[in-house]
Amino acid sequence: MKRNLGKALALGLSMTMVAGLAVGCGSSSDSDSSSKSENGKGSVYWLNFKPEADEALQDIAKTYKKETGVAVKVVTAASGTYEQTLTSEMDKSKAPTLFVVGNQASVKTWDDYCYDLKDTDVYNELSTQDFTLTDDSGKVCSIGYCYESFGIIVNKALLEKAGHKLDEITNFDSLKKVADDIHDNAKSLGFDAFTSSGMDDSSSWRFSGHLANMPLYYESVDDNWKEAPSEIKGTYLDNYKKIWDLYTTDTAADKKQLATGGFDAEAEFKDGKAVFFQNGTWEYSGLTKDGAMKAEDLAMIPIYCGVDGEEKAGLCSGTENCWAVNSKASEKDRQATLDFMKWLVTSEAGTKMMSEQFGAIPYKGAVESDNVFLKDAKKYMDAGNYTVSWAFNYTPNVDEWRAGVVAAMNQYDNGGSWDDVKTAFVSGWKTQYAAANK
């Protein structure tokens, strides 16, 4: 096999960089012991990335075979072992025909095994190119099959009670104006602008990961990142400071206590103690469970940080769930796989399963989700707003780098200098890149 096995195994960390996106029970199963179709049309072997979807995929494989006669074998890698499993399976005579290539590092490793998906039927069903990965030649190596988003969750009912409307907020200045007014009147209103921004391990990822995505994203656009750079400039760290200062000033929480933990931002938001709460689409079910909050009272807006032109920003949306088709598979198996993929995103049974298991899917025939936040993400995309992609996926030695940023932010909140945050951000990146690429 003409590949660097050590490099492939190292990518295991890259494929699980976003906590919670591919967490599951770690199962492995096979929907069909035969990898050959009985009708000579070819067959499909899907190496699944998401353990929690295994049961549904086994069922959909049976449905597809019953409908078309084409065998679909689904094997699910245990959580956190996808790259190792893929490396092993690709060495077999009957290798996966459908697999996951979820980031640019993975594109570099698996490029030779990626069939060019451009202008295939399933490619033409995409509703956006925001989750499409290409190699240096422009070949479409993989296409997203689901995505998640994060931004600032808004309690519209409280916002209106404070005398404001959602459409007032279009950029950082307007966000700050509204938040300042709410904070200044918090005592009489009975609620504040922002929930707490706890910096203990249970919460700090929202700021050292998701909020840090803002300066990383804009720098990645400026410098056209295709892989993790060995050094970063920190061009937009003053914008990071702007939004962090707003979060930690227009709130009931004392910024000097954020490092100690004990805060529960979700509970604060559900209890009507704040209008704004930075989090993601995955929060929807928790916020609305048992009628805790009404869907019509919720919305998600972009994270504004004062960058020129951010009025046209959308939510921070991304995925590492991207389909690739094995270019080494037989022509029959490859076409069978492409046909199956199209069926998944166009048929009633396929789109229903995709919506239930994966949430938002970036395809024209997608079933509309009940999740208000996913609807908001799509609304911004449909309006032509640019998607703020997940540049934090490039972070080298992610846990170590984030720990350094958190420590510096805690010092800053206790009266330290923002220069320490810049050092942790920029110099820390260089240090961790070197450590990860010895």
Summary of the structure (lengths in Angstrom):
residues: 438
radius of gyration: 22.6
end to end distance: 24.3
largest distance: 73.2
contacts: 1510
relative contact order: 0.16
helix: 49%
strand: 14%
